[in-house]
Amino acid sequence: MFRVEVKLKDHSYPVLIGDGVRNALPELLPDSASKAAIVTRPNIPWQAEPGCDSQVFHIPDGEQAKSLAIIEELCRGFSQWGLTRADAVVAVGGGVATDVAGFAAAVYHRGVAVVHVATSLLAQVDAAIGGKTGVNLPEGKNLVGAFWQPQAVLCDTETLTTLPESEFKCGYGEIAKYHFLGAGNLASLPLVEQIARCVELKAIIVSADEREQGQRALLNYGHTLGHALESARQYSFTHGQAVALGLIYAAEVAHLLGRIDEKRVSEHRDVVSSFGLETRLNEQFSQISNQELLSFFKRDKKATKSLTMVLDGAAGPEVVSGLSPDVLLAAMERIR
Ligand SMILES: NC(=O)c1ccc[n+]([C@@H]2O[C@H](COP(=O)([O-])OP(=O)(O)OC[C@H]3O[C@@H](n4cnc5c(N)ncnc54)[C@H](O)[C@@H]3O)[C@@H](O)[C@H]2O)c1
């Protein structure tokens, strides 16, 4: 088993990674909790025993669950069941469950404790760690949310035995991102170590910049185009595959700006394809124009003053603002 600490000023917490770590849940709930509201999906064949009175609250599948209507439904259910501020919420599932349960926990009674039992590869390497929670609006992805750090995160690798192959690929999209953020070549490591290395890197970044005022924005590498593709396809396209394409797109933009050479762009393609992910926008996106994708970039949370992306360069990825639409459009042609 691996244990990584996310060190924060006043609410540090552990991330446990390994087979069966979900069984540590009772020790990681607050002492005050006499009830635990379990937020999960019916298709997740894993349960977490909190060791106290519990009730299961199901959310719908996919990004549809990331809505303000579902947050209201959950909070009303918590209230009707009698969940108090001393109790806890437990998410059991992928990134959708941890984002939604985390946000419901952040706003219910102005904040109750939450523990994430992450059961998808994507949630284990990324979504469950770092305290970003939230839901989507029709105008774009993750536009409403809160920073709400969990009490603990349990990345139970045994649960991955039932994860569909397509969802594994989704997690690999984020693992490919960590390659370029400094984790290096992860593909050759056993899966549990790949996860632990990603969690270590994310914990370092989150510890240094909990509220994304600087370095944490680097975790959005590949997400500008990634989120635009997801939004343009109304979330019928997986997050990890969208991020993987976003990594290659960001490399093309960086190359057009003279920040990286062609060899480094090829490295992006090679890493993404080594995880079995698509490297070009296929026919699914033929109806979506470059201008439409650009309009999503303008609503991106990073674009506070001008078009902004995380771009690779001589010193590694960094946030770059003031990007010209012409360059962004030209780079889109290079990945079609
Ligand atoms: N908060 C953050 O920092 C952060 C970071 C990255 C991604 N995210 C969010 O995470 C979401 C994507 O997460 P995801 O890829 O885990 O998707 P998901 O939560 O929709 O899970 C994918 C599918 O796999 C199922 N599943 C999960 N675990 C399973 C298991 N062990 N066995 C069988 N089926 C299982 C789920 O029920 C779902 O049907 C996106 O909404 C994205 O925005 C958040």
The ligand as an ORCA input file, in Angstrom:
! r2SCAN-3c Opt
* xyz 0 1
  N     -12.183     17.690     -9.369
  C     -11.108     17.507    -10.085
  O     -10.003     17.921     -9.734
  C     -11.233     16.720    -11.369
  C     -10.076     16.350    -12.081
  C     -10.222     15.594    -13.231
  C     -11.497     15.222    -13.666
  N     -12.590     15.611    -12.960
  C     -13.937     15.214    -13.392
  O     -14.060     13.801    -13.321
  C     -15.112     13.394    -14.203
  C     -14.712     12.150    -14.948
  O     -14.461     11.125    -14.015
  P     -14.478      9.592    -14.476
  O     -13.713      9.451    -15.725
  O     -14.117      8.786    -13.301
  O     -16.001      9.370    -14.934
  P     -17.259      8.759    -14.155
  O     -17.270      9.133    -12.755
  O     -18.443      9.090    -14.997
  O     -16.988      7.197    -14.231
  C     -17.007      6.557    -15.500
  C     -17.969      5.361    -15.521
  O     -17.338      4.277    -14.833
  C     -18.207      3.795    -13.813
  N     -17.343      3.247    -12.777
  C     -16.556      3.930    -11.917
  N     -15.840      3.078    -11.176
  C     -16.175      1.827    -11.576
  C     -15.740      0.521    -11.202
  N     -14.786      0.317    -10.301
  N     -16.308     -0.544    -11.817
  C     -17.259     -0.364    -12.800
  N     -17.689      0.842    -13.207
  C     -17.154      1.928    -12.593
  C     -19.007      5.015    -13.427
  O     -20.189      4.697    -12.752
  C     -19.283      5.620    -14.793
  O     -20.320      4.947    -15.448
  C     -15.371     14.569    -15.129
  O     -16.599     15.164    -14.795
  C     -14.237     15.538    -14.820
  O     -14.602     16.894    -14.994
  C     -12.479     16.345    -11.830
*
